[in-house]
Amino acid sequence: MSAADLVDWIAGWPVGAALRRSALLYLLVNAAHILAIGLLIGAILPLDLRLLGLVGHAPVAVLGPFLARAAVIGLILAVVTGLCLFSVRPSAYLANPAFLTKLAFLTLGTLNALSVRMSRGWSIAIVGGAIAQRLRVQALASFILWLGALLAGRWIGFVG
């Protein structure tokens, strides 16, 4: 299957067709997408700021796993609703540099989070209450990447 065939298949997906036919359904999926992004950003940025030592004194070993799980739920919901919205006009989105930038930030942010998870980030990186430099660097990268994804997502409507 070629890339063009895949785009055509996505455009013909029943969810995309339903969203194109119903302004109310599109509104609801779009609102769910925004809510999911709010959950993701609302969980990950406070965690990043705490890891960077810029806010609060709550124990990271307690706070980290809770906020990370909330961010994962937000990410999963954002991806699912985002795919639904993408199916409405896949060719237009793929031609939009802001959308492609958002995908790049999303991919890098997810890979960064997986890197923390795979390295057993909370158990190894926090020794005696001190946060390892590696985890601080990953928190800074996370902060920049997720804000970049958010800004690129907002930019989509103004480009193309």
ABEGO torsion letter per residue (X at the ends): XBAAAAAAAAAABAAAAAAAABAAAAAAAAAAAAAAAAAAAAAAAAAAAAAAGABEABBAAAAAAAAAAAAAAAAAAAAAAAAAAAAABAAAAAABAAAAAAAAAAAAAAAAAAAAAAAGAAAAABBGGBBBAAAAAAAAAAAAAAAAAAAAAAAAAABX
